[in-house]
Amino acid sequence: MSEVLRVEAGELSVDELIDALNDGQRILVDVEVAGANHEVALRYDGETYHCDTPTNLHRHADESGMRGCIDQMGYAAKE
C-alpha cells in the first residue's frame, strides 16, 4: 500500500503535490466547502491520475490535466 500524505488545501504547491503523486504517495487534502470540512483523495496509479471528491471521481490521463484540476479546485498554494 502506498504512503499517505495528509495536507490542508493550500499547504503545498502544485509541483510538490505532483511530485508526491509521482513518487507513489496517496494524498488526502482537507478542504472547506460551503462551511463544511471535506477530504479529497489524490492518487496516481502509474497510468491515470485520480481526484476522488465526496461527490465525484475525476480522472486525468496526464500530468497536465491533474495540474489543472489541482489548481482550479484550489488544493495547491497560490503561486
C-alpha positions in Angstrom: 0.0 0.0 0.0 1.3 3.5 -0.8 2.3 6.0 1.8 -0.4 8.6 2.7 0.3 12.3 2.9 -2.3 14.4 4.7 -2.3 18.2 3.9 -4.5 21.2 4.2 -5.7 22.8 0.9 -3.1 25.5 0.0 -0.3 24.0 2.1 1.8 22.6 -0.8 2.5 23.9 -4.3 1.2 22.1 -7.4 4.7 20.9 -8.1 5.0 19.4 -4.6 1.7 17.7 -4.9 2.5 16.3 -8.4 6.0 15.1 -7.2 4.4 13.3 -4.2 1.9 11.6 -6.5 4.6 10.6 -9.0 6.6 9.1 -6.1 3.6 6.9 -5.3 2.1 8.7 -2.4 -1.6 9.0 -1.9 -2.6 12.5 -0.8 -5.5 13.4 1.4 -6.4 17.1 1.1 -8.6 18.6 3.8 -10.8 21.3 2.2 -13.6 23.5 3.3 -16.6 23.7 1.0 -19.8 25.7 1.9 -18.7 25.8 5.6 -18.1 22.1 6.0 -14.8 20.2 6.1 -14.3 17.5 3.4 -11.5 15.2 2.5 -10.3 14.8 -1.1 -8.1 11.9 -2.1 -5.5 12.4 -4.9 -3.6 9.4 -6.3 -1.7 8.2 -9.3 -1.8 4.5 -10.4 1.1 4.8 -12.9 -1.2 5.5 -15.8 -4.1 7.7 -14.6 -4.3 10.5 -12.0 -7.4 10.3 -9.8 -9.1 13.0 -7.8 -11.7 11.5 -5.5 -14.0 14.1 -4.0 -17.0 13.5 -1.7 -19.4 13.8 -4.8 -17.3 12.7 -7.8 -14.2 10.9 -9.1 -12.3 12.8 -11.6 -9.7 11.0 -13.8 -6.9 12.7 -15.7 -4.9 10.9 -18.4 -1.8 13.0 -18.0 0.0 15.2 -15.5 -1.1 18.4 -17.3 -4.7 17.5 -16.6 -4.1 16.8 -13.0 -2.1 20.0 -12.5 -5.1 22.0 -14.0 -7.5 20.2 -11.7 -5.4 20.8 -8.6 -5.0 24.5 -9.5 -8.7 25.0 -10.4 -10.0 23.3 -7.3 -7.7 25.3 -5.0 -5.9 22.3 -3.5 -2.4 23.9 -4.0 -0.8 27.0 -2.7 -1.2 30.1 -4.8 2.0 31.0 -6.7 
